[in-house]
Amino acid sequence: MNDVLRTLDRIEISDREEFERAVLAGLSRTPRAIPPKYLYDARGSELFDAICELPEYYLTRTETAILTRCAAELARLAGPGCALVEFGSGSSVKTRLLLDAMHEPVAYVPIDISRQHLDATAARLRRDYPRLRVEPVCADYMVLSALPTDLGRSPRLGFFPGSTIGNLEPRDATSFLRRARTLLGDRGALVLGVDLKKDPRRLHDAYNDSAGVTAAFTLNLLRRMNRELGATFDLGGFAHDASYDPLEGRIEIYFRSLRPQTATVAGRTFSFAEGERVHTEFSYKYDEAGIAALARSAGFTIDKTWTDPDRLFAVVYLEAAPGN
Ligand SMILES: C[S@@+](CC[C@H](N)C(=O)[O-])C[C@H]1O[C@@H](n2cnc3c(N)ncnc32)[C@H](O)[C@@H]1O
């Protein structure tokens, strides 16, 4: 076996071990919860792309329209010769709007936890942007302490679209932004896509689509546990459960047991009562004051905010506040 294959094997074994530890810990605590990053295996990433196309899921369409409108101004604010660093890059579709507008970007660094999807996306970008240096980083952006890529002294423009910030609880959102602030440096800036508070019905529908794609995305986590951890979840025994909590200002997503049952994970048996839920994801919604407070808490100032005419979504340009 050559060194590269041995390294890949090691990475995959440690990914699997980490996943197993997180699942066992998450099912052992009260209330039960599994961190959202595990929703994104290769199939999860494909399902997320399908969610982005759903009529009920206004987020992607709206953010894309805003970015189309403001890309030239974002490029002007960032200046020439930047390295674009994207957190949770997925299929890097919106990224192309920025890359097309930016003046002589020196590199694109997509960071994502979903390894296969990241590699396939990087290959497509290299094909479509042959002059651009594309340096994918497969990592958890919550623990990444430095970029493994040498970007020299180029200013760094961060990109965190897709309302992914909403998946983080407020304390984690602040610590993520602080980390991003450090990774991007004192001359850095960040383009952030944030979903805004709105009619709860509209929010509910966005996470309960009639085609059942969001349900398939949540329940894919059970499939992943069965495949990667040898777990014994009955795939028909659980349902997707998503609702908006107006007090917390967040969508809460779970898988819910449809009857009393047990499942084994890595030799341990867990019982689930009928109606018992396992939390998989939050999606926090913000208002302008909340975005300003979040930016401030992490050492950023808001340079400019763009929204759509219905104020469904916001794109914010944050600059590193001096002295933070
Ligand atoms: C909501 S999707 C957004 C995808 C894309 N940026 C967009 O706007 O359509 C979140 C993305 O972040 C990645 N992700 C989730 N948690 C992560 C983590 N802790 N570290 C790195 N990537 C993560 C997922 O694999 C997924 O591609």
The ligand as an SDF file (V2000), in Angstrom:
LIG
                    3D

 27 29  0  0  0  0  0  0  0  0999 V2000
  -26.2160   24.4130    5.0910 C   0  0  0  0  0  0  0  0  0  0  0  0
  -24.9780   23.6700    4.0920 S   0  0  0  0  0  0  0  0  0  0  0  0
  -24.4560   25.0720    3.1250 C   0  0  0  0  0  0  0  0  0  0  0  0
  -23.7170   24.7050    1.8690 C   0  0  0  0  0  0  0  0  0  0  0  0
  -23.3070   25.9130    0.9850 C   0  0  0  0  0  0  0  0  0  0  0  0
  -22.3670   26.7890    1.6600 N   0  0  0  0  0  0  0  0  0  0  0  0
  -24.5100   26.7010    0.5740 C   0  0  0  0  0  0  0  0  0  0  0  0
  -24.5980   27.8760    0.9370 O   0  0  0  0  0  0  0  0  0  0  0  0
  -25.3850   26.1530   -0.1300 O   0  0  0  0  0  0  0  0  0  0  0  0
  -23.6850   23.4760    5.2810 C   0  0  0  0  0  0  0  0  0  0  0  0
  -22.3600   22.9810    4.7260 C   0  0  0  0  0  0  0  0  0  0  0  0
  -21.3910   23.0470    5.7880 O   0  0  0  0  0  0  0  0  0  0  0  0
  -20.7250   21.7880    5.9310 C   0  0  0  0  0  0  0  0  0  0  0  0
  -20.4940   21.6280    7.3720 N   0  0  0  0  0  0  0  0  0  0  0  0
  -21.4110   21.4660    8.3530 C   0  0  0  0  0  0  0  0  0  0  0  0
  -20.8270   21.4530    9.5600 N   0  0  0  0  0  0  0  0  0  0  0  0
  -19.4820   21.6070    9.3320 C   0  0  0  0  0  0  0  0  0  0  0  0
  -18.3500   21.6830   10.1830 C   0  0  0  0  0  0  0  0  0  0  0  0
  -18.4730   21.6060   11.5140 N   0  0  0  0  0  0  0  0  0  0  0  0
  -17.1260   21.8660    9.6100 N   0  0  0  0  0  0  0  0  0  0  0  0
  -16.9880   21.9570    8.2630 C   0  0  0  0  0  0  0  0  0  0  0  0
  -18.0350   21.8880    7.4010 N   0  0  0  0  0  0  0  0  0  0  0  0
  -19.2640   21.7110    7.9340 C   0  0  0  0  0  0  0  0  0  0  0  0
  -21.6670   20.7500    5.3490 C   0  0  0  0  0  0  0  0  0  0  0  0
  -20.9850   19.6170    4.8780 O   0  0  0  0  0  0  0  0  0  0  0  0
  -22.3520   21.5510    4.2350 C   0  0  0  0  0  0  0  0  0  0  0  0
  -21.6470   21.4660    3.0270 O   0  0  0  0  0  0  0  0  0  0  0  0
  1  2  1  0
  2  3  1  0
  2 10  1  0
  3  4  1  0
  4  5  1  0
  5  6  1  0
  5  7  1  0
  7  8  2  0
  7  9  1  0
 10 11  1  0
 11 12  1  0
 11 26  1  0
 12 13  1  0
 13 14  1  0
 13 24  1  0
 14 15  1  0
 14 23  1  0
 15 16  2  0
 16 17  1  0
 17 18  1  0
 17 23  2  0
 18 19  1  0
 18 20  2  0
 20 21  1  0
 21 22  2  0
 22 23  1  0
 24 25  1  0
 24 26  1  0
 26 27  1  0
M  CHG  2   2   1   9  -1
M  END
$$$$
